[in-house]
Amino acid sequence: MKNRHLIDLDCYTLEEINDILQLAKMIMKKPSYYTDSCHGKVLATLFYEPSTRTQMSFQTAMLRLGGSVIGFDNPGNSSVSKGETLKDTVRVVSNYADIIAMRNPLEGAAKAASMYSRSPIINAGDGGHLHPTQTLADLFTLLETKGTLSNLTVGFCGDLKFGRTVHSLVKTLCRYEGNKFVLISTKELGLPDYVKDIIVQSKCEYTEVSSLSEAMPHLDVLYMTRIQQERFNSVEEYEQQKGVFVLDSEKLKLAKYGLKILHPLPKIDEIAEEVDDDPRAVYFDQTEYGMYARMALILNMLDGDEHKVDTRPQSNADLICSNPKCITHAETYLPKIYKKSGNEMFCEYCDHSN
């Protein structure tokens, strides 16, 4: 596999993504065939913030492939609590593990880790930035329940500003033909401009609305998200946004018969309990599909990989990222790397304009 790390699915061609999805389908159909595929291999899960589905999905995926798992789910129980840098943690753990799945609340953390790791890094979520393996889970769910990844009208509802799963999925669905997007959110939680720019550049269509009921009749897929309290600067800001969008049986009456409802979970109060029993709700199946997608990803990334340190880029700008949640503020030794688009400079870690 030429892409040693999975930081963002942008680094993968559509052919490579489709190959992973096809492998996931094969694993799902004949799981016993892959039981010992990772015998002798070790996965490290480094989770700097809480997770249930993603962490357990990775752990289960590796165990079902015959491998072993090490790691932590609370940095307070590791040397991180003593002040160890991300660089040093990754350098050490990559001596023990063949592949590393990492979640961190700081944006760009996975990219930073990849610069110092001897083993492939998988971005299991970096703050409100990206979540590429959830996107693989979402794509596999759509492929299995809708039969296609093209020509879909997909509604994204809720926290589109901090919703890393939304950012990753929108970016990837833009690469498939004929997809349209309906962005359902408050003004304060709208999709970031850099993701909207990607939609425009890909020549996909999108509309922005503030009413879930208004959008329902037009959707082939509804991707619900929770309002994430942990991403807000204050409880007051969170309280103003929570409970604005709730999917219930009355709104479902407006939807297409073939609608599929996805959610990265956990759900709090944005989906009424009665919706769980509707056949159009596939978010619990989505968690199982995600396990198969991660099994396929692990196999794909470990195929032919050798341990070595990547060449780290040099700083290419004398700038300080204006995003306070960027990893570069906490790990100040990192090279300052930027990409230019038009008249703007974008941080290579968090994609924030400066």
Backbone hydrogen bonds, N-H to C=O, Kabsch-Sander energy under -0.5 kcal/mol:
donor,donor_aa,acceptor,acceptor_aa,energy
4,R,2,K,-1.0
6,L,121,I,-2.9
7,I,5,H,-0.6
11,C,8,D,-2.0
12,Y,9,L,-1.9
17,I,13,T,-2.3
18,N,14,L,-2.9
19,D,15,E,-2.0
20,I,16,E,-1.8
21,L,17,I,-2.1
22,Q,18,N,-2.3
23,L,19,D,-2.2
24,A,20,I,-2.3
25,K,21,L,-1.7
26,M,22,Q,-2.0
27,I,23,L,-2.6
28,M,24,A,-2.3
29,K,25,K,-1.9
30,K,26,M,-2.3
33,Y,30,K,-1.3
34,Y,31,P,-1.4
35,T,32,S,-1.1
37,S,34,Y,-1.6
38,C,65,L,-3.5
39,H,36,D,-1.5
40,G,66,G,-0.6
41,K,38,C,-2.5
43,L,68,S,-2.8
44,A,99,I,-2.4
45,T,70,I,-2.4
46,L,44,A,-0.7
46,L,101,A,-2.6
47,F,45,T,-0.8
47,F,72,F,-2.3
48,Y,46,L,-0.7
48,Y,103,R,-3.1
56,M,52,T,-2.3
57,S,53,R,-2.8
58,F,54,T,-2.2
59,Q,55,Q,-2.5
60,T,56,M,-2.9
61,A,57,S,-2.4
62,M,58,F,-2.3
63,L,59,Q,-2.4
64,R,60,T,-2.8
65,L,61,A,-1.0
66,G,63,L,-1.5
67,G,62,M,-2.6
68,S,41,K,-2.4
70,I,43,L,-2.6
72,F,45,T,-1.8
77,N,74,N,-2.5
78,S,75,P,-1.7
81,S,75,P,-1.0
81,S,78,S,-1.5
82,K,79,S,-1.2
83,G,80,V,-1.8
84,E,79,S,-1.8
89,T,85,T,-2.3
90,V,86,L,-2.6
91,R,87,K,-2.3
92,V,88,D,-2.1
93,V,89,T,-2.7
94,S,90,V,-2.4
95,N,92,V,-1.7
96,Y,93,V,-1.5
97,A,93,V,-2.1
98,D,42,V,-2.1
99,I,42,V,-1.3
100,I,120,P,-2.7
101,A,44,A,-2.9
102,M,100,I,-0.5
102,M,122,I,-2.6
103,R,46,L,-2.5
104,N,125,G,-2.3
107,E,325,K,-2.3
109,A,106,L,-1.5
112,A,108,G,-2.1
113,A,109,A,-2.6
114,S,110,A,-2.0
115,M,111,K,-0.8
115,M,112,A,-1.0
116,Y,113,A,-1.7
117,S,113,A,-1.0
122,I,100,I,-3.0
123,N,6,L,-3.2
123,N,121,I,-0.5
124,A,102,M,-3.0
124,A,122,I,-0.9
126,D,130,L,-1.7
127,G,104,N,-2.2
127,G,125,G,-0.5
129,H,126,D,-2.0
131,H,164,R,-0.7
133,T,123,N,-0.8
134,Q,131,H,-0.6
135,T,131,H,-1.4
136,L,132,P,-1.7
137,A,133,T,-1.8
138,D,134,Q,-2.7
139,L,135,T,-3.1
140,F,136,L,-2.3
141,T,137,A,-2.1
142,L,138,D,-2.5
143,L,139,L,-2.6
144,E,140,F,-2.2
145,T,141,T,-2.2
146,K,142,L,-3.0
147,G,142,L,-1.1
148,T,142,L,-0.7
151,N,177,E,-2.7
154,V,152,L,-0.7
154,V,180,K,-2.9
155,G,153,T,-0.5
155,G,221,V,-3.1
156,F,182,V,-2.7
157,C,155,G,-0.5
157,C,223,Y,-2.5
158,G,184,I,-2.2
160,L,158,G,-1.3
160,L,189,L,-1.7
161,K,189,L,-0.7
164,R,162,F,-1.5
166,V,163,G,-0.5
167,H,163,G,-2.1
168,S,164,R,-2.2
169,L,165,T,-2.1
170,V,166,V,-2.8
171,K,167,H,-2.1
172,T,168,S,-1.8
173,L,169,L,-2.9
174,C,170,V,-1.7
175,R,172,T,-1.6
176,Y,173,L,-1.3
179,N,176,Y,-0.9
180,K,152,L,-2.9
181,F,205,E,-2.3
182,V,154,V,-2.4
183,L,181,F,-0.5
183,L,207,T,-3.3
184,I,156,F,-3.2
184,I,182,V,-0.7
185,S,183,L,-0.7
185,S,209,V,-1.6
189,L,186,T,-0.6
190,G,187,K,-1.1
195,V,192,P,-0.8
196,K,192,P,-1.9
197,D,193,D,-2.8
198,I,194,Y,-1.1
199,I,195,V,-1.9
200,V,196,K,-2.4
201,Q,197,D,-2.7
202,S,198,I,-1.8
203,K,200,V,-1.5
204,C,199,I,-2.0
205,E,179,N,-0.7
207,T,181,F,-1.9
209,V,183,L,-2.6
215,A,211,S,-1.2
216,M,212,L,-1.8
218,H,215,A,-1.9
219,L,216,M,-1.4
220,D,153,T,-2.8
221,V,153,T,-1.8
222,L,260,K,-2.6
223,Y,155,G,-3.7
224,M,222,L,-0.8
224,M,262,L,-2.5
225,T,157,C,-1.6
228,Q,226,R,-0.7
229,Q,227,I,-1.0
231,R,228,Q,-1.7
232,F,229,Q,-1.3
238,Y,234,S,-1.6
239,E,235,V,-2.6
240,Q,236,E,-1.4
241,Q,237,E,-0.7
241,Q,238,Y,-1.3
242,K,238,Y,-2.2
244,V,241,Q,-1.3
246,V,244,V,-0.5
247,L,270,E,-3.0
248,D,246,V,-0.6
252,L,248,D,-1.8
253,K,249,S,-1.0
254,L,251,K,-1.6
255,A,252,L,-1.5
256,K,216,M,-0.5
259,L,256,K,-1.2
260,K,220,D,-1.4
261,I,280,R,-3.0
262,L,222,L,-2.7
262,L,260,K,-0.6
272,A,247,L,-3.0
275,V,272,A,-1.6
276,D,272,A,-0.5
276,D,273,E,-1.3
277,D,274,E,-0.8
278,D,275,V,-1.8
281,A,278,D,-2.1
282,V,261,I,-2.2
282,V,280,R,-0.7
286,Q,282,V,-2.1
287,T,283,Y,-0.7
287,T,284,F,-0.6
288,E,284,F,-0.8
288,E,285,D,-0.6
289,Y,285,D,-2.5
290,G,286,Q,-2.1
291,M,287,T,-1.1
292,Y,288,E,-1.7
293,A,289,Y,-2.3
294,R,290,G,-2.2
295,M,291,M,-2.2
296,A,292,Y,-2.3
297,L,293,A,-2.1
298,I,294,R,-2.5
299,L,295,M,-2.2
300,N,296,A,-2.4
301,M,297,L,-2.8
302,L,298,I,-2.1
303,D,299,L,-0.9
304,G,302,L,-0.8
305,D,302,L,-0.8
308,K,118,R,-1.0
310,D,117,S,-0.6
316,N,336,K,-2.2
317,A,336,K,-0.9
319,L,317,A,-1.2
326,C,323,N,-2.0
327,I,107,E,-2.7
329,H,326,C,-1.7
330,A,326,C,-0.5
330,A,327,I,-0.8
331,E,327,I,-2.6
332,T,330,A,-0.7
334,L,331,E,-1.7
337,I,335,P,-0.9
339,K,346,F,-2.6
341,S,344,E,-2.7
344,E,341,S,-2.0
346,F,339,K,-3.3
347,C,352,H,-2.6
348,E,337,I,-2.5
351,D,347,C,-2.1
354,N,345,M,-2.7
